[in-house]
Structures are given as structure tokens and as C-alpha cells.
């Protein structure tokens, strides 16, 4: 084999093996940890907003993550999940494959998402995710204006879930009670 053909063959082999690597993209960055606030399965998009666990100084970041075919969607046990299995109210941790577009909420391509295990109420079968969905629907029904909703936190009491929701544009805080047995929803403040 002559030298030029050998070099071309080696170069082609290196290109092929580098292109098939499982390494993370060089520009991947840690995204948000928070709750899924909205889903758009047709556009393959999830809106995630930070909660009190990760927000800095009361500033809640929110990002639309667009899921392409290369995105990795996992549960905490590293099992693959489908996009349609990720619902409003799910707590997630994200990584982005590109810089965010400067807007609020920001927009970026998702490279990886890990869904936290859902928490069941200690005395009733209602899951935290379901309580968050009910609280968000209740707060949305209070206004006819579009807004960005931030789930600040969701905690269980003896018989209910207390979900604190902040409406970004209106600047209002809502404390919502969801009875964990009956599903009754009411505003506390």
C-alpha cells in the first residue's frame, strides 16, 4: 500500500470514529433544575422553571427546552423515558446543547434530562406531580391573561399538598391547598 493511500485511510478512520463517539458535546452546559410547567409534545418542547431549591435571590429562571433526536431522557435509575411520559409537575434536572436565546423564558436545545422520582403524599395516594397540576390549573383559572407560572415549592401536610405558585408577569404569589384524599383545591392566600 502506498503512503498517500495509507494516510487517507487512517484519516478517514479517525474521522469516522470521532463522529461516532458517545462523548457529550463540547458546548453542553448544565441547565435548570426545577418543575415542568408546560409541555408541547407536538413541538417537542418542555418549559422548565426553577423552584425555591435552586433559584437565586428570588430570581426564577425559566427555559423552553426543545427535544431533538439526540436528547437523552432518563429517570433517576438511568432508564430511558419517552418525552410524552414527562408531565407538567415533574421535577427535572436538565442539560442544554446550545446557549440560551436571550428571552424570558429562554429557549435552547435539550441534550439531557433526568426526571426525579415522584413523591407520594405520606397518608394518601396522591402524587406531588398531580397536586402541582391541579394547583397550576387553579391559578391559571384565576386570570384570562397569559403568564409564566413558577412552582416555588410543594410540601405535604397531614392531609393536603400546599403548592406555592408565583405568576411572573402579574407578580402575584399564590398558596394553594390540594386535599390529598378528595382533590379539593382552594386558595389559602
Secondary structure by P-SEA (a helix, b strand, c coil): ccaaaaaaaaaaaaaaaaaaccccccccccccccccccccccccbbbbbbccccccccbbbbbbccccccbbbbcccccccccccccccccccccccccccccccbbbbbcbbbbccccccccccccaaaaaaaaaaaaaaaccbbbbbbcccccccccbbbbbbbbcccbbbbbbbbcccccbbbbcc
